[in-house]
């Protein structure tokens, strides 16, 4: 029986962190924006959408950079 171990490098842990962070933050922002929409709180809708989109784009960019580094063999993951 072989045990499966997680990543042991900093870039590997960074990839996991970014995916979890993106999921939690974007889901929270969507929830706040939905609540703001239902409660007619315009600033909460605007903040939820803006922050959610910004974090989604930023985290996705970092994940793309990590993937590029792995493909170009500049980063060991």
RAURFEN-V861636 format. One record per residue. SS is DSSP state (@ for helix, = for strand, . for the rest). PSI is psi in whole degrees, -180 to 180 (* if undefined). OMEGA is omega in whole degrees, 0 to 359 (999 if undefined). Layout:
# RAURFEN-V861636
ss: (SS/SS)
psi: (PSI/PSI)
omega: (OMEGA/OMEGA)
This chain:
# RAURFEN-V861636
ss: (./././././././././@/@/@/@/@/@/@/@/@/@/@/@/@/@/@/@/@/@/@/@/@/@/@/@/@/@/@/@/@/@/././@/@/@/@/@/@/@/@/@/@/@/@/@/@/@/@/@/@/@/@/@/@/@/@/@/@/@/@/@/@/./././././.)
psi: (125/131/139/123/151/-175/147/2/159/-45/-34/-44/-33/-41/-45/-46/-46/-40/-45/-45/-46/-44/-48/-48/-45/-40/-40/-43/-39/-41/-44/-40/-40/-43/-44/-38/-46/-34/1/45/97/-40/-31/-38/-48/-45/-44/-45/-46/-49/-43/-47/-42/-46/-36/-47/-44/-48/-39/-40/-47/-39/-37/-41/-42/-41/-41/-43/-37/-45/-37/3/29/-20/132/120/*)
omega: (182/177/179/180/178/180/181/181/179/178/178/177/178/180/178/180/182/179/180/180/180/180/183/184/181/178/177/180/177/179/179/179/178/177/178/178/181/182/180/176/188/183/179/175/181/180/181/181/183/181/179/178/180/180/178/181/182/180/179/177/180/177/177/178/178/178/178/179/178/180/181/179/176/180/175/179/999)
